[in-house]
Amino acid sequence: MIDLFGHNDVPVPEEVLAELGVACKESNVEMLVIGAAARDLVIHSQQQTEPIRATDDVDIAVAVRTDEQFLELAGTVARRGKAPHKLKVLGVEVDIVPFGGDEADRTVTFTDGNLLDVTGLQEAHSTSVSVRMPQGTEVQVASPAALTALKILAWHDRHTDNPKDGLDLAVILNALSESPFDDEVWDDDEALDATDADIITAASYHYAHIAARPFSQHDGMAVLDIIRDPAQRQMLIRHMRNSLAGELLAAYSRGFEAGLGH
C-alpha cells in the first residue's frame, strides 16, 4: 500500500474520491482511479513533486457487468451535460469509464451511441495498488507501470485534439528512473543489460516489462503498434517534448515486447 496518511500536499480532492467510493459501493461496482489523479497519487505524491501539468478533473474507471449497473451508478451522481459518463461530484468534474462485462472487442458503447476503446483498463485493474489518502480514504489506483501503457493508448485516441498525454508519458517515464522507483530498476539485470546500464532507459524497459504482463498477446500489440508505427512514433516523440523521447520509446518497446506473455 502507498500510505499518504497525514500528508498535506496531495493534489487530488480526497472528498471527491470518498464520495465516489461510497456511490460505487452502493452500486456494487469496483472503482479504479486513472488519469492525472492516478499520476498524482502514485508518482508525484510519492516523490513530493509538483505536477508539470495540473488537472481540475478526476478520471475513474469502474468494473461493471451490465449497462444497468453503470446507469445505476451514474444516476446517483449529478450529470455534467448530456454525456452519461461525464458527471460532477462536489463541484469537481468526473469522467467515469466502464469496463469489464459490457466490453465488445475492447470497446464499450454508451447509451448516447458513443464508442470508447477501453483496452488496458482491465489490465490496470488487475495490477492496481492501494492508496491510503491523507484523511484515511483508501482507493485502488492504476500502478505506475500500468499508467505508462494507459498513457500511450490515451495519446493514440485523442492526440489530434490534445497532445497532453504525450507530455504526461514523458514525465512519468522520467520519474520512474528516479527515487523511489529506481531501486527496483537497479535490481533488474535484464533491463540494465538491454540498455547498457543507463538508468533512464533501463527504467523505461523495466516498467514496460511490468506493464505488459497482464495483457494478452493480441491486446498488448495495441500498445506496441502505436510506438512502432513510424508516423505515430515521430508524432509522439514531438508531443513528449523531451530530448530523450526516442530512446525512452525504443527501450519501452523492447521491454513491453519482452513482458508480453509472461
C-alpha positions as CSV (number, residue, x, y, z in Angstrom):
1,M,0.0,0.0,0.0
2,I,1.0,3.6,-0.7
3,D,0.3,5.4,2.5
4,L,-0.2,9.2,2.2
5,F,-2.0,9.4,5.6
6,G,-1.2,12.8,7.2
7,H,0.2,14.4,4.0
8,N,-1.0,17.9,3.5
9,D,0.1,18.4,-0.1
10,V,-1.7,15.7,-2.1
11,P,-3.1,17.5,-5.2
12,V,-6.2,15.2,-5.5
13,P,-9.5,16.0,-3.8
14,E,-10.0,13.2,-1.3
15,E,-13.5,14.2,-0.5
16,V,-14.5,13.6,-4.2
17,L,-12.9,10.1,-4.2
18,A,-14.5,9.3,-0.9
19,E,-17.9,10.3,-2.3
20,L,-17.3,8.2,-5.5
21,G,-16.2,5.3,-3.4
22,V,-19.5,5.3,-1.5
23,A,-21.5,5.5,-4.7
24,C,-19.6,2.6,-6.2
25,K,-20.0,0.5,-3.1
26,E,-23.8,1.1,-3.1
27,S,-23.9,0.1,-6.8
28,N,-21.7,-2.9,-6.1
29,V,-19.0,-1.9,-8.6
30,E,-15.3,-1.7,-8.2
31,M,-13.6,1.7,-8.7
32,L,-10.1,2.4,-10.2
33,V,-8.6,5.8,-10.2
34,I,-6.9,6.5,-13.5
35,G,-5.7,9.6,-15.5
36,A,-4.0,12.6,-14.0
37,A,-5.4,11.8,-10.5
38,A,-3.7,8.4,-10.5
39,R,-0.4,10.0,-11.8
40,D,-0.5,12.5,-8.9
41,L,-1.3,9.8,-6.3
42,V,1.2,7.1,-7.2
43,I,4.1,9.3,-8.6
44,H,4.1,12.9,-7.6
45,S,2.8,12.3,-4.1
46,Q,5.5,9.7,-3.5
47,Q,8.2,12.0,-4.9
48,Q,6.7,15.0,-3.3
49,T,7.0,16.9,-6.6
50,E,4.5,19.3,-8.2
51,P,2.8,18.0,-11.4
52,I,4.0,19.7,-14.5
53,R,0.5,19.7,-15.9
54,A,-2.1,20.2,-13.2
55,T,-5.7,19.0,-13.7
56,D,-9.0,20.1,-12.3
57,D,-10.9,16.9,-13.0
58,V,-10.9,13.3,-11.9
59,D,-11.0,10.2,-14.0
60,I,-12.1,6.9,-12.6
61,A,-12.8,3.5,-14.3
62,V,-15.4,1.2,-12.9
63,A,-15.7,-2.6,-13.3
64,V,-19.3,-3.3,-14.3
65,R,-21.1,-6.4,-15.5
66,T,-24.1,-4.7,-17.2
67,D,-25.3,-1.4,-18.6
68,E,-27.8,-1.3,-15.8
69,Q,-25.1,-1.3,-13.2
70,F,-23.3,1.6,-14.9
71,L,-26.5,3.6,-15.2
72,E,-27.4,2.9,-11.6
73,L,-24.0,4.3,-10.5
74,A,-24.2,7.3,-12.9
75,G,-27.7,8.0,-11.7
76,T,-26.5,8.6,-8.1
77,V,-24.2,11.4,-9.2
78,A,-25.1,14.7,-10.8
79,R,-24.6,14.6,-14.5
80,R,-22.5,17.3,-16.3
81,G,-24.1,17.9,-19.7
82,K,-25.8,15.2,-21.7
83,A,-23.0,12.6,-21.9
84,P,-23.8,9.7,-19.5
85,H,-20.2,9.3,-18.3
86,K,-19.5,13.0,-17.5
87,L,-20.5,13.8,-14.0
88,K,-19.9,16.4,-11.3
89,V,-19.1,15.5,-7.7
90,L,-18.8,18.2,-5.1
91,G,-18.2,20.7,-7.8
92,V,-15.4,18.7,-9.5
93,E,-15.8,17.2,-13.0
94,V,-15.6,13.5,-13.1
95,D,-15.3,11.1,-16.1
96,I,-16.5,7.6,-15.3
97,V,-15.3,4.9,-17.8
98,P,-17.0,1.5,-17.6
99,F,-15.1,-1.7,-18.4
100,G,-15.5,-5.4,-17.9
101,G,-18.7,-7.2,-18.6
102,D,-20.0,-5.0,-21.4
103,E,-16.8,-4.8,-23.4
104,A,-17.1,-5.9,-27.1
105,D,-13.7,-6.1,-28.9
106,R,-12.3,-4.0,-26.0
107,T,-14.8,-1.2,-26.6
108,V,-17.9,0.0,-24.7
109,T,-20.9,1.7,-26.2
110,F,-22.6,4.4,-24.1
111,T,-26.3,5.0,-24.2
112,D,-25.8,8.1,-26.4
113,G,-24.2,5.9,-29.0
114,N,-20.6,7.0,-28.4
115,L,-17.9,4.3,-28.5
116,L,-14.8,4.2,-26.3
117,D,-11.8,1.9,-26.5
118,V,-11.1,0.6,-23.0
119,T,-8.1,-1.5,-23.8
120,G,-5.8,-1.5,-20.8
121,L,-8.3,-0.8,-18.1
122,Q,-9.0,-4.4,-17.2
123,E,-5.2,-4.9,-17.1
124,A,-4.7,-1.9,-15.0
125,H,-7.4,-3.0,-12.6
126,S,-5.8,-6.4,-12.2
127,T,-2.5,-4.8,-11.1
128,S,-3.8,-1.8,-9.2
129,V,-2.2,-0.6,-6.0
130,S,-4.0,0.6,-2.8
131,V,-3.5,4.2,-1.7
132,R,-4.5,5.5,1.7
133,M,-5.1,9.2,1.4
134,P,-4.3,11.9,3.9
135,Q,-7.6,11.6,5.8
136,G,-7.7,7.8,5.6
137,T,-9.8,7.2,2.5
138,E,-8.5,4.1,0.7
139,V,-8.7,3.8,-3.1
140,Q,-7.4,1.5,-5.8
141,V,-5.2,3.3,-8.3
142,A,-3.6,2.3,-11.5
143,S,0.1,1.4,-10.8
144,P,2.9,3.5,-12.2
145,A,3.7,0.7,-14.8
146,A,0.0,0.5,-15.9
147,L,-0.1,4.2,-16.3
148,T,2.6,4.1,-18.9
149,A,0.5,1.8,-21.2
150,L,-2.7,3.7,-20.5
151,K,-1.0,7.0,-21.5
152,I,0.2,5.5,-24.8
153,L,-3.3,4.3,-25.5
154,A,-4.9,7.5,-24.5
155,W,-2.5,9.5,-26.6
156,H,-3.4,7.4,-29.6
157,D,-7.1,8.0,-29.0
158,R,-7.1,11.8,-28.6
159,H,-3.8,13.3,-29.7
160,T,-5.3,15.0,-32.7
161,D,-7.4,17.1,-30.2
162,N,-5.0,17.4,-27.4
163,P,-1.4,16.1,-27.2
164,K,-1.3,16.3,-23.3
165,D,-0.9,12.5,-22.9
166,G,2.5,12.6,-24.7
167,L,3.9,15.1,-22.2
168,D,2.4,13.0,-19.3
169,L,4.1,9.9,-20.7
170,A,7.5,11.6,-20.7
171,V,7.0,13.0,-17.2
172,I,6.1,9.5,-15.9
173,L,8.9,7.7,-17.6
174,N,11.5,10.2,-16.3
175,A,10.0,10.0,-12.8
176,L,10.3,6.2,-12.9
177,S,14.1,6.5,-13.3
178,E,14.3,8.5,-10.0
179,S,13.8,7.7,-6.3
180,P,11.9,5.8,-5.0
181,F,11.1,4.0,-8.3
182,D,14.7,3.4,-9.4
183,D,15.6,0.9,-6.6
184,E,13.9,-2.0,-8.4
185,V,15.3,-1.0,-11.7
186,W,18.9,-1.3,-10.3
187,D,17.9,-4.9,-9.3
188,D,16.7,-5.8,-12.8
189,D,19.7,-7.3,-14.6
190,E,17.6,-7.8,-17.8
191,A,16.7,-4.1,-18.1
192,L,20.2,-3.0,-17.3
193,D,21.8,-5.4,-19.8
194,A,19.3,-4.3,-22.5
195,T,20.2,-0.6,-22.0
196,D,23.9,-0.6,-21.2
197,A,23.0,0.1,-17.6
198,D,21.6,3.6,-18.4
199,I,19.2,4.1,-15.6
200,I,16.8,6.4,-17.5
201,T,16.2,4.0,-20.4
202,A,16.5,0.9,-18.1
203,A,13.6,2.3,-16.1
204,S,11.5,2.6,-19.3
205,Y,12.4,-1.0,-20.2
206,H,11.7,-2.3,-16.7
207,Y,8.3,-0.7,-16.2
208,A,7.2,-1.5,-19.7
209,H,8.0,-5.2,-19.0
210,I,5.8,-5.0,-15.9
211,A,3.0,-3.1,-17.8
212,A,2.9,-5.8,-20.5
213,R,2.4,-8.8,-18.2
214,P,-1.4,-8.7,-17.8
215,F,-2.0,-8.1,-21.5
216,S,-2.8,-10.9,-23.9
217,Q,-0.6,-11.1,-26.9
218,H,-3.3,-9.7,-29.1
219,D,-4.3,-6.8,-26.8
220,G,-0.7,-5.9,-26.0
221,M,0.0,-5.4,-29.7
222,A,-2.3,-2.4,-29.5
223,V,0.3,-0.7,-27.4
224,L,3.3,-1.9,-29.5
225,D,1.7,-1.0,-32.8
226,I,1.4,2.7,-31.7
227,I,5.1,3.1,-30.8
228,R,6.4,1.1,-33.7
229,D,4.5,2.9,-36.4
230,P,7.0,5.4,-37.8
231,A,4.5,8.2,-38.3
232,Q,2.8,7.8,-34.9
233,R,6.2,7.3,-33.2
234,Q,7.5,10.6,-34.6
235,M,4.4,12.5,-33.6
236,L,4.5,11.0,-30.1
237,I,8.2,12.0,-29.7
238,R,7.3,15.6,-30.6
239,H,4.4,15.6,-28.1
240,M,6.6,14.2,-25.3
241,R,8.8,17.3,-25.6
242,N,11.8,15.5,-24.2
243,S,15.3,15.2,-25.7
244,L,15.4,11.5,-24.8
245,A,11.9,10.7,-26.0
246,G,13.2,8.5,-28.9
247,E,15.5,6.5,-26.6
248,L,12.7,6.1,-24.0
249,L,10.3,4.8,-26.5
250,A,12.8,2.4,-28.0
251,A,13.6,0.9,-24.6
252,Y,9.9,0.8,-23.7
253,S,9.1,-1.1,-26.9
254,R,11.7,-3.7,-26.2
255,G,10.7,-4.1,-22.5
256,F,7.0,-4.3,-23.4
257,E,7.6,-7.0,-26.0
258,A,9.7,-9.0,-23.6
259,G,6.9,-8.8,-21.0
260,L,4.1,-10.0,-23.2
261,G,3.0,-13.5,-22.4
262,H,4.9,-13.7,-19.1
